[in-house]
Amino acid sequence: MKKVLVTGAAGCLGKLVIKYLLSEGKYEITALDLKCKKTYKALKKYHRRINIIYGDADDPILIDALVKDHDYIIHLASIKPSFSILREKIVKEIDYKASENIVRAITFYNPKCFLIYPSTTNVYGNKKNTVSISDKLSITNNNYYTKNKIETEKLIKDKLNNYVIYRIPTVLTDITKEDFIYNTPINDEAEFITANDCAYALVKTIDHKSEVNKKIYNLSGGTVCTAKYGYVLKNILEIYGLSNKYLWSLIFLEKNFYGNTFSDSKKIEDILHYQSESIESYFMVLKRKNKQRIINRFLAEPFIFFINKRLNK
């Protein structure tokens, strides 16, 4: 039985990855995340079916021990994109160091171990045209999150022989439980991906290791997950109402996470066949799950009006 390590396992994608791995019924799964009330609650229901390790991916001794004993690593442990306003040293310490520990451990102790690494499509910068893997990378000076993703990609390509890198756009999640990336220009045409499709693709990668090895792909939801960012934001505000997260991002976050569409995203879809959801189906699920407070919906009206005005220009 193949052994799979999932870092950042208690996050939105991590929980879905575990669900899909379990549904395959052919993997021994180890979940790694920091121990707190939130992660304990998220992983508690799996404690009889998987191995749960509470610890820090920044700990080289712990990572050495785990990497030695696993065939695949789905490395989801990462700082949130909205924290890119922090000092570079902090972001690098949290984000890059964990990846560096994993790459070093694979190099020295388990070279056959296959790393599945989710990067970001924000590495293309603020391009207005459709982009592809071959496009030149570009970042703003203070976007430390994206800068560290680029550095990690280079580290993986330079050091490992068994890996795949997925550049992932904004993931459509349950925003009542997970953060949504609000710092994107309203009029950017963007190709999104739902959390379910993204997690399923990461798991299906294991069955297609030889086809994707040592390659980079834009992992997105396709044409049915393409819309202006403002359209998605407007619908979220209509469904969920005004939130503290949105206000915080509006006040403090620079609009430095960009929407892009991709000319080559079908390449990985043709291999993995993971796309099953659309933006509209995402809204339907959000409506079904959300119990909206009237006051939140009322307070959101001015922001919805402003977004509509910008979209109709």
ABEGO torsion letter per residue (X at the ends): XBBBBBBGAABAAAAAAAAAAAAAGABBBBBBBBBBAAAAAAAAAAAAABBBBBBBAABAAAAAAAAAABABBBBABBBBAAAAABBAAAAAAAAAAAAAAAAAAAAAABAABBBBBBBBAAAAEBBABBBBAABBBBBBAABAAAAAAAAAAAAAAAABABBBBBBBBBBBBBAAABBBBABBBAABBBBBBBAAAAAAAAAAAAAAAAAABGBBBBBBAEAAABBBAAAAAAAAAAAAEBBAAAAAAAAABBBABBBBBBAAAAAAAAAAGABABBAAAAAAAAAAABBBBAAAAAAAAAAAAAAAAAAAX
